[in-house]
Amino acid sequence: MPKSDAPTKDRSTVRTLLRLWPYVRPIRTRLITAAFVAIVASCTGLVFPLVLKWMVDGPVADRDAAGVWLGALALLLLGLAEALLFGLRRWLVSRPLASVEAAMRADLFRHLQRLPVSFHDRWGSGQLLSRGTTDLMLLRLFLAFPLTFLLVNGATILVGVIILLAQDFTLGLVILAPVAPMVMACAYYEGRYSAVARRAQDQVGDLTTVVEESVLGIRIIKGFGRHRSQARAFRELSGTLRGTELAKARILAAINAVIMALPEAAIGAALVLGTVRVADGDLSTGTLVAFLSTALALRWPVESIGYLLAVSQESATATERYFEVMDAEPEAESAVADRATERAGRPRAAVPAAGAEAHTPDGGLQFHGVEFRYPDAGPDTPPVLARIDLHIRPGETMAVVGATGSGKTTLTALVPRLHEVTGGRITLDGEDITAMDRERLRTLVAVAFEEPTLFSASVGENVLMGAEKTAGDAELDRALDVAQAGFAHTLPQGPATQVGEQGLSLSGGQRQRLALARAVVGRPRFLVLDDPLSALDVHTEALVEAALRRVLADTTALVVAHRPSTVQLADRVALLSGGRVAAVGTHQELLRDNAEYAWLMSGAEAEPTTAEEAAR
């Protein structure tokens, strides 16, 4: 997972948090209203000292019981008003902020579906999960409380200082003396806290990844008795996270020590000076009581600054982490690809209407000088695939054979644009796939991978993912029959049986057959199969191959094969070696004329480095 600790040094907290504005804009009226209500409620609390001043200098000094009761009633009404106003503020923001969190989470999930496979290869799932859960929850809490109260407490402190200076200017200056050192301390600790907060949130993502992998891989962990090593890895990451959280706590403690100690010292100095002045007759007792009550009422707004700043820093980090994903470039749609094609000087292919049959001399699936290099590969790294020229004619099945690491799986991933070619082009019935809308491309091309992936849904829902929304039981039964997946009807609820997470309640062969059924259920014009029968026993494989021949007769297919039985499904075979097409021909031709192919099909134990060595 890409680490991003460095940007925090130059990051502006305000500028980062302003990126939330598009999500906040629809509810800005309620947020502004809630902030105004909270400011009124907080300032209502500053009226208490003024009532106390009137009571001390008036009814208490004059021993007027009725006046004392009147003052008590005023204090009670002010308290009720303050409580109601704060309750109104919470009501104003709770529902809208929940919708903001839901909208951000939906946008993140939608964006993750549009990001290229290479992005998901680089990022840990736990990191993405923590951004969609923990970080968004933190942002909702920030918008609900710290954001509002940074404004509220700032306004309260401003009004309170005005009241203090109005009551007694000299004592007011004493109270204001700690402002400069407090601002300097907050500025000093802000950057340090930001870096540690970022590190902690990244470590939460790493920890989430370990937990997720341990749950999904529980069979491997138990099978190899690795529970202690997994527990140790978890404990080490937890210890690292604990140390980071303690570092955060130390920085926050230092901020709070400064923010709490300096105002307390100022209030103590004001108390001593005010008492002396009351004794000298320069200040009334009511004024001193009101002044000290106002100063004490400002303690919470001042002391909460440390907490609010800390949460703001964590929220800025959460915002930064969220937009790291949202800023990632999604898969280019056809218009973008077209512009790139035109800039490269390559003519655009004509785009026939969806579903229309194209009759061109170059029909079928064709690779034109295709080259591929992974996005994060260095400039001097040799390409995974180089100068691939293949033509699978309409209705033809071509098998791709090669040693491990020769680029077979990568080749199949280029057809549905799971990866983008870095050189050359691929055409379907003469149409460049980069000129196609991805949704249309993926309705024309169906895929089945060697490692089948099933979702937490029913068997039928998993299979029908490969068909149009209108597909029903007839299409499902046909696909299950082709893939020899009749076992689905013997499950407790038949095809409606839930298969569980990743389909681990099924065997490997059952999962692979369902993945094959998903590929053929939509009757695709182009079929790409990456060794789809590797987990099947010999007898089941023979039955699947017999049924698959009928499907392959009506489609154009590219099949990665390792077994001779699978190769014999194909009309022709392409041999990949070192990322290049070494030979193309029928199975019998290559067995006769190509030593490397003959060796691969023979199942020899040691792999030769060249065809000549295979001949020896």
Phi and psi in degrees as a GROMACS rama.xvg file:
@    title "Ramachandran Plot"
@    xaxis  label "Phi"
@    yaxis  label "Psi"
@TYPE xy
-62.3454  132.006  PRO-2
-93.8672  147.065  LYS-3
-137.444  40.2683  SER-4
-70.0444  -34.7507  ASP-5
-60.534  -43.1996  ALA-6
-60.9852  -18.7685  PRO-7
-64.212  -22.8404  THR-8
-65.9572  -38.4422  LYS-9
-104.389  7.05155  ASP-10
-76.8067  138.576  ARG-11
-94.6471  121.023  SER-12
-60.1563  -44.9117  THR-13
-64.5802  -45.5507  VAL-14
-62.943  -38.0499  ARG-15
-66.2204  -46.297  THR-16
-67.6102  -25.4526  LEU-17
-66.0121  -16.4284  LEU-18
-68.6945  -13.6372  ARG-19
-79.1255  -8.73533  LEU-20
-56.4793  -42.8501  TRP-21
-56.521  -31.2559  PRO-22
-81.0809  -29.8797  TYR-23
-83.7771  -25.5083  VAL-24
-51.9008  -45.0339  ARG-25
-61.655  -23.3249  PRO-26
-112.926  18.3562  ILE-27
-61.9536  -34.6866  ARG-28
-62.5224  -44.8238  THR-29
-68.8047  -37.0268  ARG-30
-65.9262  -42.8308  LEU-31
-64.6565  -41.6383  ILE-32
-62.4167  -43.2077  THR-33
-63.5876  -40.119  ALA-34
-65.2311  -41.3567  ALA-35
-63.5925  -43.685  PHE-36
-61.6473  -42.0958  VAL-37
-66.6372  -37.3088  ALA-38
-63.7389  -43.9749  ILE-39
-61.7234  -42.6902  VAL-40
-63.61  -43.1777  ALA-41
-67.1147  -40.5843  SER-42
-69.5868  -25.6817  CYS-43
-60.5514  -35.6013  THR-44
-64.6556  -23.7226  GLY-45
-78.9827  -9.75729  LEU-46
-78.04  -22.9249  VAL-47
-53.6521  -49.8862  PHE-48
-60.404  -33.5885  PRO-49
-67.5171  -38.0497  LEU-50
-65.8459  -39.8511  VAL-51
-62.7581  -40.1443  LEU-52
-61.2583  -44.4351  LYS-53
-63.0999  -40.5913  TRP-54
-67.5905  -43.3184  MET-55
-68.1502  -46.921  VAL-56
-78.2009  -16.6872  ASP-57
-108.01  -96.5891  GLY-58
-56.5077  -39.1812  PRO-59
-67.9919  -46.9882  VAL-60
-63.6024  -35.9536  ALA-61
-90.1381  2.2435  ASP-62
54.9941  44.7871  ARG-63
-98.9313  101.269  ASP-64
-64.2887  -38.8824  ALA-65
-63.1678  -39.9278  ALA-66
-65.1976  -35.996  GLY-67
-64.4073  -44.4226  VAL-68
-63.3061  -37.3606  TRP-69
-64.4714  -41.6015  LEU-70
-64.2906  -40.765  GLY-71
-62.7398  -39.7058  ALA-72
-63.5333  -40.2587  LEU-73
-63.3002  -41.1558  ALA-74
-64.0861  -40.1018  LEU-75
-63.1735  -44.8392  LEU-76
-65.3357  -38.9826  LEU-77
-63.5324  -39.9033  LEU-78
-63.8001  -43.3295  GLY-79
-63.3621  -41.8179  LEU-80
-62.5989  -41.7287  ALA-81
-63.3797  -44.2674  GLU-82
-64.0762  -43.7632  ALA-83
-63.5353  -39.7527  LEU-84
-66.1808  -41.1228  LEU-85
-67.5174  -36.0289  PHE-86
-64.5105  -39.8023  GLY-87
-62.9191  -39.2484  LEU-88
-60.9902  -45.3248  ARG-89
-63.8039  -39.8214  ARG-90
-64.3258  -36.3389  TRP-91
-66.4218  -32.8059  LEU-92
-103.155  -18.8387  VAL-93
-63.3561  -53.9655  SER-94
-67.2724  -48.1995  ARG-95
-59.4749  -37.9766  PRO-96
-71.2067  -31.1123  LEU-97
-63.8313  -36.4035  ALA-98
-69.95  -33.6556  SER-99
-63.1971  -45.8996  VAL-100
-61.7638  -42.4331  GLU-101
-64.3134  -40.5844  ALA-102
-65.4142  -41.9992  ALA-103
-66.1335  -39.5209  MET-104
-67.4387  -40.1121  ARG-105
-64.4582  -42.0292  ALA-106
-63.0207  -40.9689  ASP-107
-63.8153  -45.907  LEU-108
-63.8133  -43.3073  PHE-109
-63.0623  -39.6418  ARG-110
-67.769  -38.6127  HIS-111
-61.4626  -33.6311  LEU-112
-68.835  -24.7121  GLN-113
-95.3077  -7.76681  ARG-114
-77.1258  148.293  LEU-115
-67.2122  161.251  PRO-116
-60.3885  -34.1107  VAL-117
-61.1533  -32.8161  SER-118
-64.1591  -47.9699  PHE-119
-67.2983  -27.1919  HIS-120
-66.3363  -30.6705  ASP-121
-86.9413  -27.8286  ARG-122
-101.509  137.572  TRP-123
-72.9448  142.033  GLY-124
-63.0603  -33.2681  SER-125
-65.2331  -35.3035  GLY-126
-64.2919  -43.1852  GLN-127
-67.9564  -39.2255  LEU-128
-63.1646  -43.1267  LEU-129
-65.9309  -31.2524  SER-130
-69.7977  -33.4454  ARG-131
-85.2937  -8.66371  GLY-132
-122.17  -74.8508  THR-133
-60.2151  -46.9292  THR-134
-65.3997  -41.6797  ASP-135
-70.068  -34.7259  LEU-136
-63.3957  -40.0464  MET-137
-63.3921  -39.6878  LEU-138
-66.8587  -38.1329  LEU-139
-63.3298  -43.3839  ARG-140
-64.6655  -36.4846  LEU-141
-63.5684  -45.4722  PHE-142
-67.7003  -29.424  LEU-143
-78.6358  -36.5306  ALA-144
-123.236  -66.3495  PHE-145
-59.6238  -42.0747  PRO-146
-59.3455  -47.0353  LEU-147
-64.2803  -44.5461  THR-148
-80.4095  -15.5823  PHE-149
-63.2126  -40.4958  LEU-150
-72.5549  -45.3901  LEU-151
-62.6141  -49.4185  VAL-152
-67.3108  -35.3678  ASN-153
-62.1295  -45.0264  GLY-154
-66.2729  -39.5706  ALA-155
-63.33  -44.211  THR-156
-63.4679  -40.8446  ILE-157
-62.421  -48.6784  LEU-158
-63.6876  -40.8873  VAL-159
-63.2036  -40.8078  GLY-160
-64.0093  -41.0621  VAL-161
-59.9223  -42.9988  ILE-162
-64.1424  -42.4694  ILE-163
-61.8547  -45.6896  LEU-164
-66.5027  -34.1238  LEU-165
-69.3846  -34.0908  ALA-166
-72.6233  -46.3347  GLN-167
-159.216  115.938  ASP-168
-66.0034  -40.2664  PHE-169
-65.7457  -48.8065  THR-170
-64.0903  -32.5059  LEU-171
-62.1941  -40.8341  GLY-172
-65.14  -34.8641  LEU-173
-62.3556  -43.4199  VAL-174
-65.2507  -34.1304  ILE-175
-81.0222  -8.5898  LEU-176
-56.6364  -36.9374  ALA-177
-77.6444  -3.75711  PRO-178
-58.6122  -49.2075  VAL-179
-60.9434  -49.6479  ALA-180
-64.6373  -30.8834  PRO-181
-66.8135  -42.932  MET-182
-62.6094  -42.5354  VAL-183
-64.1823  -40.9479  MET-184
-65.1507  -43.1387  ALA-185
-63.4464  -41.5872  CYS-186
-63.9186  -37.3648  ALA-187
-66.6478  -44.0923  TYR-188
-83.0057  -17.5671  TYR-189
-60.3448  -50.1452  GLU-190
-62.786  -41.3663  GLY-191
-63.2528  -43.0413  ARG-192
-66.8475  -37.9933  TYR-193
-60.0736  -45.7718  SER-194
-63.8919  -42.5883  ALA-195
-68.4418  -38.8386  VAL-196
-62.6704  -40.8199  ALA-197
-63.0964  -43.6501  ARG-198
-62.3012  -40.5458  ARG-199
-64.3018  -42.8705  ALA-200
-69.1842  -34.5352  GLN-201
-65.73  -38.5838  ASP-202
-68.6049  -31.53  GLN-203
-62.2229  -41.2961  VAL-204
-61.9055  -43.0682  GLY-205
-62.1836  -41.3787  ASP-206
-65.4333  -39.4424  LEU-207
-62.1383  -38.9007  THR-208
-62.0811  -43.5754  THR-209
-62.6819  -43.5482  VAL-210
-62.7032  -45.768  VAL-211
-62.4909  -45.8702  GLU-212
-63.5525  -36.2618  GLU-213
-67.2809  -35.9456  SER-214
-72.0696  -46.8201  VAL-215
-68.8069  -31.2631  LEU-216
-101.44  26.7699  GLY-217
-60.9704  -31.7495  ILE-218
-66.3182  -40.885  ARG-219
-66.8954  -43.5867  ILE-220
-60.4228  -45.8959  ILE-221
-71.3718  -39.5965  LYS-222
-63.1906  -34.2099  GLY-223
-103.545  6.84867  PHE-224
61.0558  40.8381  GLY-225
-101.737  18.7724  ARG-226
-64.221  -32.6006  HIS-227
-69.6815  -41.821  ARG-228
-67.2966  -36.7961  SER-229
-66.6226  -40.3463  GLN-230
-64.2184  -36.8945  ALA-231
-66.6074  -41.9427  ARG-232
-62.3206  -42.3062  ALA-233
-64.0386  -41.9775  PHE-234
-64.2009  -39.3854  ARG-235
-65.6214  -43.8884  GLU-236
-65.6996  -39.1113  LEU-237
-63.3001  -40.0898  SER-238
-64.6849  -39.6524  GLY-239
-63.2846  -44.3604  THR-240
-63.9681  -39.1006  LEU-241
-61.2333  -43.7638  ARG-242
-61.8261  -40.1823  GLY-243
-66.4282  -41.6707  THR-244
-64.5132  -36.8071  GLU-245
-66.7705  -36.4774  LEU-246
-63.1332  -40.6746  ALA-247
-60.6092  -44.1844  LYS-248
-63.0444  -37.9028  ALA-249
-65.9102  -42.3492  ARG-250
-65.1062  -43.4577  ILE-251
-64.6247  -37.1046  LEU-252
-63.8253  -39.7315  ALA-253
-64.3584  -42.3533  ALA-254
-61.5986  -47.3804  ILE-255
-64.8947  -35.4672  ASN-256
-61.0215  -44.0707  ALA-257
-67.1789  -47  VAL-258
-66.7136  -30.9734  ILE-259
-88.7273  -38.59  MET-260
-70.066  -44.6447  ALA-261
-65.4537  -46.4811  LEU-262
-62.6735  -36.9581  PRO-263
-62.5075  -42.054  GLU-264
-63.3093  -39.7295  ALA-265
-65.394  -40.8264  ALA-266
-65.1308  -40.3523  ILE-267
-60.9945  -43.4341  GLY-268
-63.7951  -40.373  ALA-269
-65.578  -36.0727  ALA-270
-63.4291  -46.0321  LEU-271
-63.3849  -48.9198  VAL-272
-63.5018  -40.9486  LEU-273
-66.5447  -37.6539  GLY-274
-64.1366  -42.0878  THR-275
-61.2572  -41.6986  VAL-276
-70.4113  -33.7393  ARG-277
-65.7427  -41.1902  VAL-278
-63.5337  -33.5358  ALA-279
-82.3402  -7.22992  ASP-280
83.6561  11.1014  GLY-281
-86.0414  -9.98319  ASP-282
-145.684  137.452  LEU-283
-77.7028  153.828  SER-284
-62.3894  -40.3295  THR-285
-61.9161  -39.0884  GLY-286
-65.5729  -41.9826  THR-287
-64.2345  -42.9324  LEU-288
-61.6348  -44.8432  VAL-289
-64.4995  -40.1363  ALA-290
-63.855  -48.9425  PHE-291
-66.6867  -36.9428  LEU-292
-64.6071  -40.9243  SER-293
-64.209  -43.96  THR-294
-62.1163  -41.4262  ALA-295
-68.2123  -34.0903  LEU-296
-65.2205  -26.1033  ALA-297
-84.5823  -7.15613  LEU-298
-60.1292  -47.8675  ARG-299
-64.5328  -47.4075  TRP-300
-56.5039  -38.4285  PRO-301
-72.8919  -47.1329  VAL-302
-67.2963  -26.7511  GLU-303
-76.2441  -11.047  SER-304
-58.3402  -41.8466  ILE-305
-59.3939  -47.2655  GLY-306
-63.5962  -44.3713  TYR-307
-64.9295  -39.3954  LEU-308
-66.0403  -39.4434  LEU-309
-63.7466  -45.6328  ALA-310
-65.383  -35.6651  VAL-311
-63.7422  -40.8182  SER-312
-64.107  -44.1933  GLN-313
-64.4147  -36.9462  GLU-314
-69.0888  -37.967  SER-315
-63.361  -38.9814  ALA-316
-65.3026  -42.629  THR-317
-62.5708  -39.8072  ALA-318
-63.2695  -43.278  THR-319
-60.8439  -44.6984  GLU-320
-65.7826  -39.5862  ARG-321
-61.5859  -47.3132  TYR-322
-78.667  -14.2591  PHE-323
-59.077  -38.2157  GLU-324
-78.2323  -44.6909  VAL-325
-65.9437  -26.8293  MET-326
-81.3466  -12.6401  ASP-327
-63.8309  137.821  ALA-328
-68.5145  124.02  GLU-329
-74.3471  173.735  PRO-330
-60.6675  133.039  GLU-331
-68.2229  135.198  ALA-332
-82.6113  177.793  GLU-333
-61.8052  -37.2969  SER-334
-63.3081  -42.1229  ALA-335
-65.1883  -42.6001  VAL-336
-64.4052  -36.5424  ALA-337
-62.4161  -43.7754  ASP-338
-63.321  -40.1016  ARG-339
-64.187  -37.1634  ALA-340
-64.9496  -44.2956  THR-341
-64.8977  -38.8361  GLU-342
-64.8373  -30.2872  ARG-343
-79.5696  -4.02782  ALA-344
83.0328  16.5397  GLY-345
-100.415  128.938  ARG-346
-66.4488  143.815  PRO-347
-77.506  142.348  ARG-348
-83.4384  149.074  ALA-349
-66.8437  143.756  ALA-350
-108.001  105.695  VAL-351
-72.9827  161.152  PRO-352
-62.7062  149.645  ALA-353
-58.3827  131.988  ALA-354
87.3399  -10.1468  GLY-355
-76.2466  142.156  ALA-356
-82.8288  131.672  GLU-357
-99.8186  129.553  ALA-358
-115.184  93.8302  HIS-359
-130.523  156.414  THR-360
-60.0139  -26.7723  PRO-361
-102.927  35.4367  ASP-362
-65.7981  174.489  GLY-363
84.5094  -157.896  GLY-364
-105.34  124.772  LEU-365
-134.375  135.634  GLN-366
-106.13  122.698  PHE-367
-110.96  98.0853  HIS-368
53.1392  41.3705  GLY-369
-71.6836  136.218  VAL-370
-131.593  144.033  GLU-371
-142.218  133.868  PHE-372
-136.672  134.805  ARG-373
-63.0792  145.334  TYR-374
-56.5704  -34.2726  PRO-375
-92.9569  9.72921  ASP-376
-76.2006  146.38  ALA-377
-69.0405  159.02  GLY-378
-63.3409  -25.0219  PRO-379
-92.8823  -1.34818  ASP-380
-73.7871  130.09  THR-381
-63.7784  146.916  PRO-382
-66.6003  151.616  PRO-383
-68.1609  -39.8582  VAL-384
-126.093  139.702  LEU-385
-140.831  128.979  ALA-386
49.8425  53.9241  ARG-387
-84.0433  116.795  ILE-388
-122.55  110.451  ASP-389
-139.904  148.22  LEU-390
-135.694  109.508  HIS-391
-97.3725  109.788  ILE-392
-70.5487  156.967  ARG-393
-54.2164  130.493  PRO-394
80.2065  0.320302  GLY-395
-93.5246  150.89  GLU-396
-113.94  124.832  THR-397
-116.124  129.002  MET-398
-92.8788  143.962  ALA-399
-113.194  123.862  VAL-400
-124.961  143.837  VAL-401
-178.971  163.082  GLY-402
-68.4507  165.657  ALA-403
-59.1914  131.677  THR-404
86.8891  7.00761  GLY-405
-80.7358  -11.7202  SER-406
106.929  14.8222  GLY-407
-63.3526  -51.2715  LYS-408
-64.7701  -38.2626  THR-409
-61.8615  -40.2561  THR-410
-59.9136  -44.1622  LEU-411
-67.7062  -30.72  THR-412
-71.8536  -18.6932  ALA-413
-75.54  -27.5476  LEU-414
-66.4677  -48.8905  VAL-415
-83.5278  9.48941  PRO-416
62.3398  38.2596  ARG-417
-69.5107  -30.5335  LEU-418
-125.745  151.559  HIS-419
-96.7244  138.112  GLU-420
-63.7286  145.351  VAL-421
-103.241  -0.858257  THR-422
-165.127  149.257  GLY-423
74.8712  -163.231  GLY-424
-155.302  161.781  ARG-425
-122.312  135.381  ILE-426
-123.849  146.801  THR-427
-115.633  115.62  LEU-428
50.7988  41.1153  ASP-429
83.7882  -2.02188  GLY-430
-103.164  126.081  GLU-431
-63.3172  127.812  ASP-432
-66.4557  -24.4012  ILE-433
-71.8973  -14.0136  THR-434
-90.7055  -3.29489  ALA-435
-92.2064  148.728  MET-436
-66.0791  135.639  ASP-437
-58.3653  -38.9657  ARG-438
-63.3079  -41.6741  GLU-439
-67.7526  -42.0465  ARG-440
-56.3402  -43.4662  LEU-441
-82.3388  -5.61893  ARG-442
-86.695  -23.7003  THR-443
-81.8142  -32.7345  LEU-444
-112.545  125.87  VAL-445
-110.546  146.63  ALA-446
-130.307  150.515  VAL-447
-139.135  127.344  ALA-448
-101.325  160.543  PHE-449
-62.9783  -39.2457  GLU-450
-96.2482  98.6556  GLU-451
-72.5508  141.932  PRO-452
-116.62  123.116  THR-453
-115.8  154.186  LEU-454
-107.468  165.907  PHE-455
-73.7172  74.993  SER-456
-151.095  -175.886  ALA-457
-77.4139  164.604  SER-458
-57.4415  -46.9124  VAL-459
-61.0373  -43.004  GLY-460
-64.3774  -38.1144  GLU-461
-63.4471  -42.4225  ASN-462
-70.9349  -44.5035  VAL-463
-73.079  -3.58127  LEU-464
-60.7696  -23.7956  MET-465
-88.8418  7.07602  GLY-466
-123.452  172.942  ALA-467
-65.7248  160.259  GLU-468
-62.4437  -24.4538  LYS-469
-82.6535  -5.05116  THR-470
-62.4254  144.355  ALA-471
-130.383  -152.615  GLY-472
-65.5083  -33.2996  ASP-473
-64.0166  -45.996  ALA-474
-64.6893  -38.9296  GLU-475
-63.1056  -47.0299  LEU-476
-63.659  -39.4121  ASP-477
-62.3597  -45.1901  ARG-478
-65.3481  -41.1647  ALA-479
-64.1224  -34.5899  LEU-480
-68.8424  -43.798  ASP-481
-60.0889  -43.6332  VAL-482
-84.0503  6.73243  ALA-483
51.5334  43.9446  GLN-484
-107.754  38.0262  ALA-485
-62.9847  -15.6595  GLY-486
-56.6098  -23.0254  PHE-487
-60.225  -31.0103  ALA-488
-77.4751  -14.406  HIS-489
-95.4973  -2.82635  THR-490
-68.899  162.094  LEU-491
-50.9058  -44.4282  PRO-492
-111.56  22.5245  GLN-493
64.8287  -146.646  GLY-494
-63.206  -12.102  PRO-495
-84.5149  0.826332  ALA-496
-67.9673  133.221  THR-497
-75.4049  131.222  GLN-498
-91.486  -10.2561  VAL-499
81.2613  174.078  GLY-500
-61.2133  126.147  GLU-501
58.8829  12.5345  GLN-502
65.7694  25.4291  GLY-503
-70.6926  -8.87926  LEU-504
-76.8877  -9.13873  SER-505
-105.424  162.543  LEU-506
-76.3712  166.789  SER-507
-61.5092  -41.5068  GLY-508
-65.5745  -38.0207  GLY-509
-65.7394  -42.4279  GLN-510
-62.864  -40.1671  ARG-511
-67.4618  -37.0851  GLN-512
-67.9043  -37.2629  ARG-513
-67.2215  -36.4759  LEU-514
-65.4915  -37.5465  ALA-515
-67.194  -40.4845  LEU-516
-61.0084  -39.3934  ALA-517
-62.8433  -35.1432  ARG-518
-71.1834  -34.3974  ALA-519
-97.7397  -9.05782  VAL-520
-65.1092  -30.1877  VAL-521
-88.9874  8.64056  GLY-522
47.3981  59.6891  ARG-523
-70.2545  151.898  PRO-524
-73.3013  -29.1268  ARG-525
-128.692  134.118  PHE-526
-125.881  128.846  LEU-527
-120.442  116.47  VAL-528
-121.123  123.474  LEU-529
-101.524  90.1716  ASP-530
45.6372  60.9612  ASP-531
-75.9748  -5.81064  PRO-532
-115.183  14.6288  LEU-533
-65.9054  -26.2792  SER-534
-95.9787  8.09471  ALA-535
-96.4779  149.946  LEU-536
-74.9557  167.853  ASP-537
-59.7788  -42.4539  VAL-538
-70.6736  -44.3945  HIS-539
-64.651  -38.1209  THR-540
-60.337  -42.1299  GLU-541
-63.4481  -41.2611  ALA-542
-65.3714  -43.0555  LEU-543
-63.6201  -42.1004  VAL-544
-63.2562  -39.8098  GLU-545
-62.4269  -43.4304  ALA-546
-71.3376  -33.8545  ALA-547
-70.2568  -27.6511  LEU-548
-59.0978  -37.5819  ARG-549
-65.6979  -37.5693  ARG-550
-70.115  -43.0733  VAL-551
-66.8702  -22.0276  LEU-552
-67.2672  -22.4937  ALA-553
-109.724  11.6995  ASP-554
-142.707  167.139  THR-555
-101.324  122.96  THR-556
-130.298  144.028  ALA-557
-121.286  118.194  LEU-558
-124.588  122.319  VAL-559
-79.6897  128.342  VAL-560
-133.63  146.864  ALA-561
-121.243  -23.9763  HIS-562
-100.786  144.399  ARG-563
-56.8841  -35.6759  PRO-564
-63.2612  -37.5451  SER-565
-72.5929  -38.523  THR-566
-59.1525  -36.0442  VAL-567
-71.2588  -6.88565  GLN-568
-72.3349  -19.7841  LEU-569
-92.0731  152.448  ALA-570
-76.9387  -38.9238  ASP-571
-138.235  165.3  ARG-572
-128.69  138.027  VAL-573
-113.008  128.976  ALA-574
-98.157  120.036  LEU-575
-96.605  135.389  LEU-576
-145.991  118.568  SER-577
61.5664  33.5193  GLY-578
79.7573  11.0943  GLY-579
-129.454  157.14  ARG-580
-80.7515  112.421  VAL-581
-87.5171  -29.8687  ALA-582
-165.164  151.784  ALA-583
-136.714  135.266  VAL-584
175.221  -173.775  GLY-585
-77.8947  166.219  THR-586
-57.2486  -46.345  HIS-587
-67.2267  -38.8014  GLN-588
-62.0558  -45.1418  GLU-589
-70.1097  -35.8743  LEU-590
-60.109  -37.5053  LEU-591
-78.4185  -38.6443  ARG-592
-105.911  -14.6927  ASP-593
-123.306  114.294  ASN-594
-67.0766  -38.6969  ALA-595
-63.2313  -43.7084  GLU-596
-64.0095  -42.1644  TYR-597
-61.8369  -39.7187  ALA-598
-65.0557  -43.396  TRP-599
-60.397  -40.3649  LEU-600
-76.137  -18.5625  MET-601
-82.4965  -20.0484  SER-602
77.085  31.6949  GLY-603
-62.9704  152.592  ALA-604
-76.2193  -39.2382  GLU-605
-107.076  131.882  ALA-606
-85.7768  124.226  GLU-607
-74.6563  154.736  PRO-608
-84.7866  -21.5624  THR-609
-140.564  164.266  THR-610
-66.463  -32.4135  ALA-611
-64.2959  -39.681  GLU-612
-64.9365  -36.3078  GLU-613
-63.2935  -35.5739  ALA-614
-67.8317  -32.0498  ALA-615
